[in-house]
Amino acid sequence: MKPVLPKLSPETVALAGLAGFLLDLALAGLLVFALVDRTAPPQDLPWKPFSLDQPIGLATAGKLARISADPAACRAALREGGARFVEGETRETGFCSTRDTLRASGDLSPAGPVMTCPLALRYALWDRQVLRPAAWDILRTRLVRVDHFGTYACRTIYGRPGERPSAHARAAALDVAGFRFADGRRATVAADFRSGDPRGHFVQAARNGACKVFGTVLSPDYNAAHRDHLHLEDSGYRLCR
């Protein structure tokens, strides 16, 4: 005699079908994840480790924000990327501070300005993944020096009394004035930003690439106060002008 199977209610059959569908969906999701994890560039995947050697990708901004929140992780990312640095000295003057800063070796002139680790990390990425490729692609030469006006300055925005403190008051901003190249050429923000020649194209590329790395980027397009430099700032909001 054949065993008599219990009759399933329509609700039970529907739930079993739904469970099967969800299981199939989960398995498909795992397969898609595995495929993406294996084939997509690591700079586009938020779960992949950050590296200064990776081009700027879809997940770079999020990775930078996460690393910047952890001083130890920030310094580790610099070391793993081959960037050399020494710890900066701490000065406290009213609303101004150089707490938790460092001095990084590199192509900046004057050399070794004091800056926060998040700013140093962003600068290293900009230098490696924007400036150096652009120097070769546009000018067919190597970048050898980046001239700047400084990082730390104990002042308010534009130095106006009563204004909020400038990012420079905590060494979280860098003012870049120009670039020098291996073939002897030099490009400056003041002279070349709107020149339309290859040096001008390079300066424009430098500004546009900086907007993918820094929170705030101000150029001659912003106002007259920035006619001769690019203001590059480690900030939590986005402004590119």
N, C-alpha and C positions, 0 to 999 in steps of 0.2 A: 504494500500500500504506500502510495506516495504521501510524503508529509504535507500537511496543509499549512501553507505560509500565511502569516497574518496579513490582512489587508491593510495597506497603508492609506492613511487619510490624504486628501488632496493637499492639505497644509504641510504634511510631512514630506510628501513628494516635492512640493515647491521649495521647502527649506533645503532638502538634499540637492536639488538642482542649483540653488543659489550657492550652497557651500562648494559644489564642484566648480561653478563658474568663478567664484572668488579664488579658489585654489589655482585654477588655470591662469587667472589674472596675475596672481602673486608670482607664479613660476615664470610667466612671460616678463614681468617686471624685473625679476632677478636676472633673466637672460639679457634683457636690454641694458641693465646696469653693468653686467659683466662685459658686454660688448663696448659700452661707452668707456668704462674704466680702462679697457685694454687699448682702445683705438684713438680716443680723443686726446688732444694735447694736454699735458698736466697743468698748464697755466689757465686752462678753461674749466678745470674741475676743482671745486672748493675743498674737497677732501684730500687732494694731493698736497704734499709739502711744498712750501714756497722756496724758490731759489732765485738768486740774482742772475743766474745763467739762463733762466727761462724768459722768453719774450713776454711782453705785456699781453695778457689775455683777459677773457671774460671774468675770471675769478680773482684776478690780481688785486683789485681794490679791496675786496673783502678780506683776502689774506693779509694785506698790509695793515688793515684796520685791526685785525685780530692780533697780529704780532706786535703792533705798536702799543697795545694795552698791557703788554708783559715785558718789562725791561730786560729780563733774562733772555726771553725768546728773541727779542730784537737784537741783542748783542750776539746771540748764537747765530742768527741769520747773517749778520755781517761777517762773522768769523768763517762760517761755512762757505760764504761767497768769496773768501779770500781778501776781504777788506781789512786793513790794519787800522787799529785805533788805540788810543790811550784814554783813560778816564779823565774827564775834565774836573776843574776845581769848582767848588761851590761858593757862590757869592750871593748874599741876600741884602737887597737895598730897597726898603719899602715894598712896592708891588713888583719889583724886579727880582729875578732869581736865575741862577745857572745850576740849580739842583738837578741831579741825574743827567748831566750832559757828558759829552765826550769830544775828543778831537781826532778826526779821522785823517789818515794819510791818503793822498791821491793827487789829482791834477789841479786842485783849487789854488788860486793865487790871490791874496796872501795864503800861505799854507796853514793847514790845521786850525781853521776857525772853530770856536766852541759852538756846539749845537746839540739839540736833543737827539737821542738815538733814533726815534722815528723819522726825523728830518734827515739824518745821515743815511738811513736805510733807503729812503726815497731818492735822495741824491745819487746814491750808488747805483740804483736801478735805472734812473734817468740817464746817467752818464754811460752806463753799459749798454742799455737797450734802446736808447734814443739818440744821444749825441754822437756816439762813435759810429753807429751804422749810417746816420745822416751825413756825417763828415765824408765818409767814403762814397755814399750814393750820390751826393749832390756836388761835392767839391773834389772828389777823387784824391783825398789826402787824409792823413790821420789827425785827430784832435790831440793836442799836447797840453793845453792849458785852458782853464776856465777862470776868467777874471771876475772878482766880486767886490762888492762894497761892504760886506760884512754880514754878520748874523746877529750878534748880541748888541743891543743898545737899550739902555734903561730910559724908556720914554713912552709916551702915549702915542696913539695913531696921529701921524703927521706932526708930532711934537706939540699938539695943541693942549693947553691946560683944560682940565675937566673931561677930556675924552677918555675912553676906555684904554687900558694898556695895549700897546702894540704886541704882536707876536714876537717881535724882536726883544721885548722885555724879558722873555724867557728862552731866548736863543732857539725859537721854533720857526724862524724864517730866514731865508737866504736871498740876498739881492745880487743877481748875476748881471754883470755889465757887458761882458764880451767873451770872445773865444779866439784862441790862437792855434795855428795848424802847423804841421811838420814842414810844409813847403814855404813857410814864412808869412803866409797871409794871416790877416786878422779880421774878424767880424765883430762889430759892436752893435748893441741894441740902439744906441743913439744915432749912429750913422747908417745902419743897414736894415733896420726893421722894415722900412717901407721902400727900400731901394729898388726892388724888383730884379736885381741881378743874383747870381748864384749865392753870394754871401747873404743877401737878403732872404733868399729861399731857405738857407740853412737856419737863420735866426727864427724865421717863421716856423720851421719844422721843430726847432727846439722848444718854442712856446707851445705849439700844438701837442707835442709829445709830453710836455710837462703836465698838461691838463689831464692826462691819463694816470698820472702818478701822484701829484700833490693835491691837497684839498683846495687850496686857493692859489691861483696863478694870475698875477696882474702885470700888464704890459703897457706899451704906449697906447694901445686901443682902449685902455681903461680911463686914464686921465693924464694930465700934463705932469703930475708928480712922478709918474713912472715912464717918462719919455726916454730915459737913458738906462733902464734896467728891467729885468724880469724879477718880480717879487714872487718867490716860491715858498709856500707856507704849509706846514703840517697842521691842518685844521680838520675839524669834524664835519664841516659843511663844504659844499662844492661851489666854487666860483671860478670861472675861466673867462678872462677878458683880455 
